[in-house]
Amino acid sequence: MSASNIEVVGYAAAVLTTVSFVPQVVKVFRERQAAGISAVMYALFTAGVALWLLYGLLIHSLPVTLANGVALGLAATVLTMKLRLG
């Protein structure tokens, strides 16, 4: 597989995994409640995504950096809403 095809796989994975958070963010904003969301899970996940972002920066991987930068913003949004709304 060529390097450009490998990059395409990386970008496709990045888009799919990152976009998967959008429905949760929209749901929390629309319903203004986050009772069914685990704060511990989102705190751990947010920390993990922050580390993946750092990893992407350290290895100079644009797909890893972009995907985890956006995922960090989305996960942090859900976590913030969970902490505020309970």
N, C-alpha and C positions, 0 to 999 in steps of 0.2 A: 504494500500500500504506500502510495507516495505521501510525502510530508504534507502537501496541500489537502489530500483526502483525510489525513489524520486530523488536521486542523478543523475540517468540516465536521467530523465526528465530535470533536471537542465543543465546537460552537453549538451543534444540535443538542448535545447533552446539556450544555449550559442553559440554553433557551428553555428546554422542557422542564428541567428541575427548578429553574428560577420562576417560570410562569406558574408552576404548580402552587405557589404561595398566594397568588393574586386572588383566587376565590375566597380564601380564608380572610385576607385583609378586607375585601369587599364585604363579606358577611359580617365581620365584627363592626365595621363602620356603619353598615345599614341597620343592624339590629341594636347597636349600642349596648351590647352585652357580650361577655366572654366567659360565661360560667362553665361551658364545656371544654375549656382550654386549660391544659396543664401549664402552670407558670414554671414549674421546675423543668419540664421538658423544653419549653421555649427558651428558658434561660440557658440551659445546657446547649441547645441547638444554636442559639445566637452566639455563644462563646465559640463553639466549634466552627461556625461559618466565619467568624472573625479570624480564627486561626487559618482556615483555608484561604481566606483573602490574603493574609500575610504570606502564606506559602506561595500563592500565585505571584505575588509581588517579588518574592525572593528568587523564584525560578524564572521570572520574566515571561510568564504564560498569560497572554491576553485573555483566552477563554476562561481560565480558572479565576483570574482577577476580576473580570467583568461579571461573571456569573455570581461569584461570592460577594462582590460589592453590592449588587442589586439584591441578592438573597438576604444579605445582612440588613439592608434597609427595610425590607419587607418583614423579616422575622422580628427585628427590633420594634417595628410598628405594632405588630400583634402583641408582643410582650409588653410594650408600654400600655396598650389598650387594656390588656389583661390586668396589669397592676393598678390601673386607674379605675376600671369598671368592676373589677372583682370577678 
